Amino acid sequence: MDVLSTIQLLKFGGALLLVLALMLGLSAIMRRVNAGNGLALNGQKRRLKIVEVLTIGARHRAVLIKRDDVEHLVILSSTGETVVESGITSPAEIQATP
């Protein structure tokens, strides 16, 4: 009876180590995918980026989205979305322009 429980304990330990290794590998892959702008398709630069998210209330969020070097302010809620302002230039671009 003692040998059977030892074998079961070794199997359990091996399975636990396998699951932990798989979780660690998936975590490394997800960090690489989410780093920077994410994975670019076919080596192309990503055109769409979320610059900032601000929680306004329990059901509302202000999201600053950048597309082709132009920023757009959008309010998201459970009922829909509203574009507040479009064509915003980023502060970095304003300072870079002489």
C-alpha positions as a printed NumPy array, in Angstrom:
array([[  0.   ,   0.   ,   0.   ],
       [  2.892,   2.355,   0.774],
       [  4.46 ,   1.793,  -2.697],
       [  1.21 ,   2.612,  -4.444],
       [  0.831,   5.908,  -2.602],
       [  4.463,   6.842,  -3.365],
       [  3.933,   6.195,  -7.083],
       [  0.733,   8.244,  -7.026],
       [  2.549,  11.039,  -5.21 ],
       [  5.315,  11.045,  -7.855],
       [  2.721,  11.145, -10.642],
       [  0.954,  14.044,  -8.955],
       [  4.254,  15.925,  -8.526],
       [  5.175,  15.338, -12.17 ],
       [  1.783,  16.514, -13.387],
       [  2.022,  19.598, -11.174],
       [  5.465,  20.45 , -12.557],
       [  4.189,  19.981, -16.125],
       [  1.232,  22.319, -15.548],
       [  3.459,  24.945, -13.913],
       [  5.922,  24.762, -16.825],
       [  3.066,  25.202, -19.318],
       [  1.749,  28.203, -17.381],
       [  5.221,  29.773, -17.29 ],
       [  5.643,  29.25 , -21.028],
       [  2.242,  30.763, -21.793],
       [  3.045,  33.71 , -19.538],
       [  6.297,  34.359, -21.44 ],
       [  4.468,  34.194, -24.778],
       [  1.745,  36.594, -23.598],
       [  4.335,  39.08 , -22.304],
       [  6.055,  39.034, -25.677],
       [  2.771,  39.484, -27.56 ],
       [  1.651,  42.381, -25.356],
       [  5.042,  44.134, -25.268],
       [  5.043,  47.471, -27.059],
       [  2.422,  47.554, -29.771],
       [  1.864,  43.8  , -29.85 ],
       [  2.619,  41.544, -32.771],
       [  2.796,  43.353, -36.092],
       [  1.213,  41.525, -38.972],
       [  3.637,  40.66 , -41.796],
       [  6.314,  42.886, -40.277],
       [  4.158,  46.002, -40.688],
       [  3.924,  48.775, -38.129],
       [  0.682,  48.789, -36.142],
       [ -1.597,  51.699, -37.039],
       [ -3.914,  51.598, -34.025],
       [ -2.846,  52.115, -30.419],
       [ -4.602,  52.841, -27.116],
       [ -2.684,  55.743, -25.574],
       [ -4.571,  56.14 , -22.3  ],
       [ -7.696,  54.885, -20.505],
       [ -9.404,  56.843, -17.728],
       [-12.283,  55.464, -15.669],
       [-14.903,  58.197, -15.322],
       [-17.549,  56.28 , -13.41 ],
       [-18.751,  52.778, -12.749],
       [-19.918,  52.364, -16.36 ],
       [-18.003,  55.011, -18.309],
       [-14.422,  55.188, -19.568],
       [-12.578,  57.831, -21.559],
       [-10.213,  56.238, -24.076],
       [ -7.564,  58.105, -26.056],
       [ -6.939,  56.188, -29.275],
       [ -4.088,  56.947, -31.687],
       [ -4.462,  56.059, -35.368],
       [ -1.902,  57.112, -37.988],
       [ -0.373,  59.733, -35.639],
       [ -3.801,  61.312, -34.974],
       [ -5.499,  60.923, -31.596],
       [ -9.236,  60.503, -30.952],
       [-11.021,  60.834, -27.599],
       [-13.865,  58.333, -27.164],
       [-16.236,  57.787, -24.233],
       [-17.201,  54.115, -23.789],
       [-20.235,  53.007, -21.814],
       [-22.433,  49.96 , -21.513],
       [-24.957,  51.517, -23.907],
       [-22.495,  52.509, -26.64 ],
       [-19.649,  54.824, -27.53 ],
       [-19.355,  58.534, -28.274],
       [-16.545,  60.306, -30.116],
       [-15.839,  63.452, -28.096],
       [-12.962,  64.894, -30.089],
       [-11.19 ,  63.827, -33.234],
       [ -7.926,  64.928, -34.843],
       [ -6.053,  65.727, -31.617],
       [ -2.314,  66.292, -31.972],
       [ -0.196,  64.74 , -29.263],
       [  1.87 ,  66.963, -26.926],
       [  5.1  ,  65.35 , -28.196],
       [  4.298,  66.445, -31.747],
       [  3.476,  70.006, -30.629],
       [  6.86 ,  70.349, -28.864],
       [  8.748,  68.818, -31.816],
       [  7.292,  71.344, -34.269],
       [  9.426,  74.57 , -34.305]])
